[in-house]
Amino acid sequence: MGVFLRLAWRNLWRHRRRTIISASAIAFGLICIIFFHAFITGFNESYIENAVRVYMGHIQIHHQGFQESMNIDDYIADPQAVLRIVSQTPHLQAYTTRIKGYGLTAIGDNSSGVLILGVVPEEEAQATFIEECMVEGKYLSADSIGTIIIGKGLADNLQVKVGDSLIIITNALDRTTGRGRYTVRGIFRTNYSELDGGAVFMNIADAQGLFAYDDKVSEIALLVDDSQNVPQAKRFLIEQLGQERLTQLEVLDWTEIAPQMQQMVEFMEIFLEILLVIIILATFFGIFNTMLMSILGRMREFGIMKAMGTRPSQIFRLIIYESSLLGLIALAVGAGLGYLVTVLANINGLDLAFFAEGFEAFGAITTIVYAKLTLNGFIFALVVVITTTVLVAIYPAIKAARIKPLEAIRYI
């Protein structure tokens, strides 16, 4: 084994130019697989991050049944007790308390049904992107009582601008009709039709008066530092709320709040993984063609070796050794360059502005995608390429091992 391994290493550098070309082809395939796998991971995480940071959050806490019914009677009666638990949640990044319900807004002859969201402006700005989505006017502040911000679609539908006043009517908890006049302080655009076309944000103090909620709230939304940590945070909240006998509350993660978004993520994963398979196949055939041409060009050499008494199994082993060593060289170069390219794409991001319309269809507020390289993805790429390099050498190795010395003359 040692003799043929040394011979295989020597053969690689005896044909330096061919080795460099072959190793470059393999390394390029590895770079493509590493980068595209990181791109898939980054794209999906960017999509999830957009959705949870625009409004939803990774986790929401409500009274049992509120998510389905949006009934104003299903409120969190003691939000402070819940917030004491929330503040201890592992991996917590931010949280926001809200009052939420449906109502009607009107100006002149124009009216529209709306989703009313009473928020603590500072909390909402930390937990969501809503402040960054402002396109006209100003975001809410702690002292902006009597003002609202509305979605761009709703503003266009009602034909209102910053400074106009809207009347909002809703059912209040005390069985009266909640009614108020609010000045439009700003207009936002998130690219989510539910928010842009029918959402109104107001200070939580205004919402408490409108819904007659006093100190009650409808939901508490949490943002964690990474979507991978959502299950751990959710388990903690369920356990702690149970210990505090707050079993009338429910804890839902983003996949339960918006199952259609989970389906979209799964669809995108399948679509992008199909593209990854195409890249792997292209890499496979590229390496196969390179190896086949390389070995066919050496048939005379293998014929002479057989004429000198080298057994077919030894020739086969020699080619497999050469292929493996070539793969390891390409692996070292490709892994280093692939890691570098992916790190740069993670730091600077990829601006896919030419797909802007498609991104808006997904509800994205940014066209920047940051590639994310994972250990599993990196190992996957290395295994695929080294396995491919060895496998594609089997057919040419068998062909070379079976050649007869006289037939090798044809390859001179």
N, C-alpha and C positions, 0 to 999 in steps of 0.2 A: 504493500500500500504506500509506504513512504517513498519508494522509488518513483512510482507513477504520479504521486502527488507533486513531487519536486519537478518531474518532467512536465506535468500540466502547467505548473507555475512558469517554468522556463519557456514553454510554448507560447504562453500569453504574451510575453515580452519579446519573443523572437519575431512576432508579427505585431509590433507596437501600434502601427496605424490602424490595423483591423481591430485590435483590442480596444483602442480609444473610441472608435466609431461604435462598436457594439456596446461598450459600457455606457457611452453617452445616450444611446437609444434606450437602454434599460433605465438609466438614471432619470431621463426625461419622463418616462412612463411612471416611475415612482413619484416624481414631483407632482405630476398631474393627479395621481390618486390621493396623495397626502392632502394636496390643496383642495381638491373637490370634496373630499370627505369632510374636511374642516369647514368648507363653504356650506355644505348641507346642514351641518350642526349649527353653524352660525346663523344661517337663514331661518331655520325653525325657531331658534331661541330669540332672534330679532322679532319674528312674527308674534310669538307669545309675549315678549316684553312690550311690544307696541300695544297689544290688546289689554294687558293687565295694567300698564302704566297710563293709558289714556283715561280709564275710568274704573275698570272692574276690580283690580287688585288680584293678588294670588289667592286670597282666602276672604270669605265674607261670613260674618256672624249675624244671624237674624233670630227672631222668634220663629218657632216651628211653623212652617207653611207660608211664611211671608214671601219667599222667593216665587212661589207659584201664584199666590192670590194677590199680592201687593195690597192687602187689606190694611187700612190704617189702624185697625184694632189690634193687629199683630205687631206690637212694639216691644222694644227692650226697656223694661221698666226701670232698671237700675244700671245705667251704662257705666257708672263709676266702678261698681263691683267687677264688671266685665273688663274694663280697661286696666284694672290692677293685674288681672291675669294676662291680658294682652301684652302689657309692658314687659312681662317676663318670658315671652315666647322666644324660643331659640331661633336665631337667624333673622330676627325681626329687623327690618330696615325703616319702615314707617307705617303709620296707621292713620285712618281718617274716620270720624264719626259723621253720620248723615241722617237726615230726615228725608224720606222719599215717598212720593205719592203722585197720583195722576190728577190733572186739573184741566181747566180751559183758560186760554188767554185770548184777549181781544184788543183790537185797536180800530176804532171807526167801524167800518162794515166788515173788516177782516177778523177771522177768528181761527183758532186751531187747538186741537188737543195737545197737551204737553206733559212731559215727565218733569216733575218739580223736584229739585235736589237742594235741600238745605245743608250747607257745609260750613265747617270751620276753615276759612280761607287758607290759613297757614298750614294746617294739616293736609288739606287737599293738594296744595302746591307741592308738598314734600312727597306725597304718596302717588300723585298722578302727573301727567304731562299737560293738564288742562291749562295751566298758566302759560306754558310755552306755545299753546295752540291759538292764542289770541291774535286775531288779524286786524281788529279795529278796537279803539277805545282802550280801557284798562281792565285788569283782573280785579276781583273782589278784594277787599281788605277788611280788617277787624272793625273799622268804623264806617264801612260802606252800607249802613242800614238804609233800607228803602230802595236799594238798587239791585239789578240783576245782570247776568251775562247770558246770552242766548246763542244758539247755533246759527251758522251762516245760512243754512237751508231754511230755518224757521224765519230768520230775518228777511230773507228774500220773499218767502211765502206771504208774510204779513206786511211786507213793504215798509219795514221800519229801519231806522238808523240809530246810531248812538245819540243819546239825549232824548229820544222819544219815550213816552210813558205807556206801559201796558197794564191792562187790568187782568188779574189772575183770580179765578174762582175755583174752589175745590170743596170737598166735603170735609168737615172738621171732626175731630174726635168727640166733641161734646154734642154732636148731631146737629150742629148749626152749619150754615154755609160760610166757609172761610173766603174772605174777599179782601183784595188789596190792590193798590196802584203802585207800580214800581217803575223806576227810571232805568232805561237800558244803559248800563255803564260800559259794556263791551260786547264784542261778537267774536266767537271762536270758530275754528274749523279743525275737526279731527279726522275727517274722511270716514267716520263711522256714521252711517245714515241715521241710526237710532238717536244719536246725540245731536248731530248737525241739524236734523230736520225736526226735532221735537223736544229738546232738553232746555230747561231753564235752571240755572244755578243762582242761588241767593244765599245770603248770610244765614247761618243756622238760627239766629235769634228771630229773623223775619219768618222763617219756616215754622218755628215753635208757635209764634202768634197766629200764623195762617191756619195751621192744623190743630191749634189748641193742644199742643203736645207738652207744655211746661218743660220739664227736664228730660223727657223721654226722647229716644232716638229710634230710627227704623233699622239701621244697620251699622256695623263697624267693619270697614274693609282694611285688610292688612297687605303689606308688601314685604316679601322676604328678599334676602340678598341674592338668591339663585333659585330658579324654578325647580331644580333638583332637590331642594330642601323643603319643598311644600309638604310632602307627606309627613315629615318629622314634626313640622310646626303644627299641622292639623291634628296629629295624634296628641300632642301636648295640650292643645286647646280643649279637645274633647274630654281628656282625662281630668284636667283642672276644673272645667265647668261642671263636670259630673261630681267632683269632690265638693264643690261649693253649692251643690244641689240646684244648679241653674240648668236643669235638664229640659226646660221648656225652650231652650235655645238650640239652634242648629248651626253646625259649622260646615260650610261648603267650600270646596276648592274650585279653581277656575274651570276644570273639566266638567264639573257638575253644574256650575252656573251657566256655562256656555258650551254645551256638548257639541254644537255645530262647529265651534272653533276647534275642538279636539279632532273632529272628523276632518276638518280642513288641514290640520297639521299632519294627520295620518296620510291624507291624500298627497300632500306635498312631499312627504317622506318617500312614498312609493314612487312618485314621479321622478324625484331627484335620484333615488336609488337606481331606477332604470337607466338614467343618464350615466350614473357611476358604473353600472354593468357594461354599458356601451364603451366607456373609456377603458375599462379593464380588458374588454375583448380587443379593442384597438391596440392596447399595449401588448396583449398576448400575441396577436398576429404580427405586430411590428417586431417583437423580439424573435418570434419564430422565423420570420423572413430573414432577419439579420443572422441568426444562428445557422440556418439552413445554407445560405449563400456562403457563409464562412467555412462551413465544413465541406460543402461540395467543392470549394476551391482547393481543398487539401486532400482530395481523393488519391492523388498520385502518392502523396506522403504515406497515407494509410496502406496503400497497395505495397509499397516498399517494405513497410513494417511487417506486413503479413508474410511477404516473401522471405523475410529474415527470421520468421518463426514466432512472431507475436500472435498470441491467441486472440480470437474474436472478442472474448470476454474482457481481455486486457485493453483492447482498443475502445470497447464500449465504456469501460471504467475510466479510461483516460479522458474521453470526451465529457463524461459526466463531471469529472473533477474540474476540467477546464471551465465548464459551464458554471459550476458552483462557485469557483474562485472569481470568475468574471462577475457573477451575481453579487458576491460579497463586496467587490470593488465598487460596483455600481450602487450598491446599497449604501456604502459609506458616503459616496458623493451625493447621491439622490436624497438620502435622508437629511443630510446637512443642509442642502439647498432648499429642499421641500420645507424643512422646519423654518428656515430663514424667510422664505417667501410667505409662509403662513403667518409668522409673527408680524411681519410688515403689514399684511392684510388685516391682522387683528388690531394693530396700533392705529393705522390710518383709515381702515375700512375701505370698502369698495362702493363707489358711487354708481348705482345702477339707474341713473336718472333717465336713461333712454327707455326704461321699463316703467316710467312714472305712472302711467295710466293703469297698468296691471297692479302696481303696488297700492294704488288708491282702491282698487276693487277688493284688495285684502284688508283695507282699513289701515294701511300703514301711514304714519305721519312723517316718515323719513325714508329715503331711498338708499341710505347707507347701510350696508351689511358688513358685519365684522366676523371674519372667519374665526372659528374656535377649534383649536386642535386639542383632541383628547388623547389620553394614553392608549385607550382601546383603538381609536381610529388610526393612530400612528403605528401601533403593532399590526393592525389589520393590513395596512398598506405594505409594510415590510414583508409580512408572511405571503401576501398575494404575489409580490414581485419575485421573491426568491423562489417560491414554489413554481411560478410560471417559468422562470429562467431554467430551472432544472427539467421541468416537464417538456418544454419545447425542444430540449436537447435530446430527448429519448429517441424520436424518430430518426433524425440525422445520425445519431450514434449507432442505431441498429443498422442503418443503411451502410455506414462506414465499416461496421464490424463484419458485415456479410459480403463485402466486395471481394472479388477475386483479383489476385495480383495482375493478371493479364487484362482484366477489364479496366483496371486503373489507368492503363495507357490512354484510354479515351479522354481522360481528364487532364492530359498534359497540355 
